[in-house]
Amino acid sequence: MKKIKVALAGVGNCASSLVQTLHHYGNLTDVGEGAGLAHPMLGNYAVSDIEIVAAFDVNKQKVGQDLSKAIFAKPNNAPKFTEMPITKIMVQRGPTLDGIPTELNELVEESDAKPADVAKQLEESGAQILVGLLPSGANDATLFYAEEALKAGCGYINTSPVFLACNREWAQRFTDRKVPLVGDDLMSQIGATALHRALLDFLVKRGVRIIESYQLDVGGGTESLESLHRARDQKRSMKTNIVSTEIPYEVPVTAGSTDYVYFLGNRRESYFYLQGRYVGDADFKIDLRLVSQDAPNSTSILLDVIRGVQIGIDRGFAGPIDAVCSYGFKAPPRPYPLSLSETIFEHFIRSTRPV
Ligand SMILES: NC(=O)c1ccc[n+]([C@@H]2O[C@H](COP(=O)([O-])OP(=O)(O)OC[C@H]3O[C@@H](n4cnc5c(N)ncnc54)[C@H](O)[C@@H]3O)[C@@H](O)[C@H]2O)c1
């Protein structure tokens, strides 16, 4: 199988976990069950078919470093689970724009290098897909990299809670350029949103009447600090909307990141409350706590999304690919309940139909 050439905009915690996973499973064409991945193989693509060919960041500790070192530079705190060999991919300086909010001033020193011509570097690297792994509140930076992807003719994956795939104009521009665009706001493998949706799906399918429910979480990564300030309302509305798709009637639901606790490191603690009634007006309450590592929680879905986009490219898809968006993201252009979005995605992967 040919390699899927990918560039990264943002070498933060999600990038760290992704790069480590690609190395960890790198020599295996069949990773096999039990590896923690939803799809060791997706279509004809193994994890080892994904190759990082370029990376951009703005942090002085990361720019000019080999990717194998940059992924462990502060303030990244994603768990280290493999020894990385030199990758020969130097992290290049992207323009900062709104990438470093004042809340991160004490944690991030901006690189004094001159920003690279991102579109040119994408072209020279041979990247087919640019993965935007930018901070939650970095709207301008996200739009900048999407623009560079368009110039270079790359597909764009928007993991941030910025409306891009959901924005008609952007969707049309990618369609016209004949390259895919997927987003918005990646959904973790067993993150709070996915688990909350699965619990509600279970209860609704068992005939229970849901009365009210919330999901709140705390974390210690820079992402949690960002979500607390600039992206709080946006994240909350995206999460609440997608969680509500699981309940076929109106119910008070709140879902959102709430706070930053620095000593949690990359750990995230999510609290769930669900109340409902079943036969005879009998009522029940569920209180749950999920403790997870944030960055690795993004990796399995991201690997699926990257390979899903490549399958889309192979078949001539352009603009938003609904099957990939609704499977991998919290704010897709067309939201479906979780189990239906998984079925649609599997169908898309199995189908051999070109556009
Ligand atoms: N489980 C998860 O971690 C998860 C789940 C869903 C969505 N996401 C989304 O993924 C994105 C990345 O998350 P993360 O935890 O890796 O964030 P992070 O804060 O660890 O990393 C962001 C990186 O982007 C860099 N950056 C900032 N401005 C830049 C610019 N202009 N150009 C290039 N790089 C720039 C930062 O220096 C940092 O290295 C976020 O938008 C988050 O909402 C993450």
The ligand as a Gaussian input file, in Angstrom:
#p B3LYP/6-31G(d) Opt

LIG

0 1
 N       -8.349000      13.897000      23.651000
 C       -7.888000      15.079000      23.219000
 O       -6.815000      15.459000      23.604000
 C       -8.726000      15.902000      22.266000
 C      -10.030000      15.512000      22.007000
 C      -10.795000      16.291000      21.168000
 C      -10.283000      17.427000      20.555000
 N       -9.006000      17.786000      20.805000
 C       -8.504000      19.005000      20.154000
 O       -7.223000      18.790000      19.596000
 C       -6.503000      20.035000      19.569000
 C       -5.107000      19.789000      20.073000
 O       -5.147000      19.361000      21.422000
 P       -3.800000      19.190000      22.265000
 O       -4.174000      18.605000      23.576000
 O       -2.765000      18.524000      21.438000
 O       -3.409000      20.734000      22.477000
 P       -2.014000      21.314000      22.971000
 O       -2.317000      22.608000      23.624000
 O       -1.263000      20.290000      23.750000
 O       -1.198000      21.573000      21.600000
 C       -1.412000      22.638000      20.728000
 C       -0.094000      22.906000      19.992000
 O       -0.309000      23.897000      18.977000
 C        0.814000      24.782000      18.997000
 N        0.445000      26.041000      18.331000
 C       -0.173000      27.122000      18.824000
 N       -0.329000      28.065000      17.865000
 C        0.234000      27.560000      16.742000
 C        0.401000      28.069000      15.426000
 N       -0.051000      29.276000      15.090000
 N        1.034000      27.294000      14.525000
 C        1.497000      26.050000      14.862000
 N        1.351000      25.527000      16.097000
 C        0.731000      26.272000      17.032000
 C        1.146000      24.906000      20.458000
 O        2.435000      25.442000      20.670000
 C        1.005000      23.446000      20.909000
 O        2.203000      22.736000      20.686000
 C       -7.316000      21.007000      20.442000
 O       -7.992000      21.945000      19.635000
 C       -8.308000      20.114000      21.161000
 O       -9.539000      20.772000      21.432000
 C       -8.220000      17.058000      21.661000

